Amino acid sequence: MMKRLIKAAVVALSLVSAVTVPTAASAHWRHGPWHHHVGWHPGPAAAVGALTGFALGSALAASTRPYYAVPGPVYVAAPYPVYAGPVAERTCVTDQWREWVPGWGWQVHRRTICR
């Protein structure tokens, strides 16, 4: 696929440059026989430059690896095993008491104590 693209760009570039090169007759017609024109006129030179840039840019863009938005899978090793003694059983007790609050009344307090 890449070789086809490069071949097509080279063919297009050579066709454009062959068409835009001024001949001796057109140079005489534009400037007269006394003016010897060296180089290209600005119009064809700009067209060939733009097409060359387009061809090179598309060839470079086609040659790079595609970019995917979603990253690939990540493999993470399992953590090392942790060796510890048996879990001690905890005993929890809920303690509750009432307290008289003046202007409010009885208020119940609770707390949990684990040993």
Sequence and secondary structure as in RCSB ss.txt:
>XXXX:A:sequence
MMKRLIKAAVVALSLVSAVTVPTAASAHWRHGPWHHHVGWHPGPAAAVGALTGFALGSALAASTRPYYAVPGPVY
VAAPYPVYAGPVAERTCVTDQWREWVPGWGWQVHRRTICR
>XXXX:A:secstr
 HHHHHHHHHHHHHHHHHHHS  HHHHHHHH TT    S  HHHHHHHHHHHHHHHHHHHHHHS    SS     
                EEEEEEEEEETTTEEEEEEEEEE 
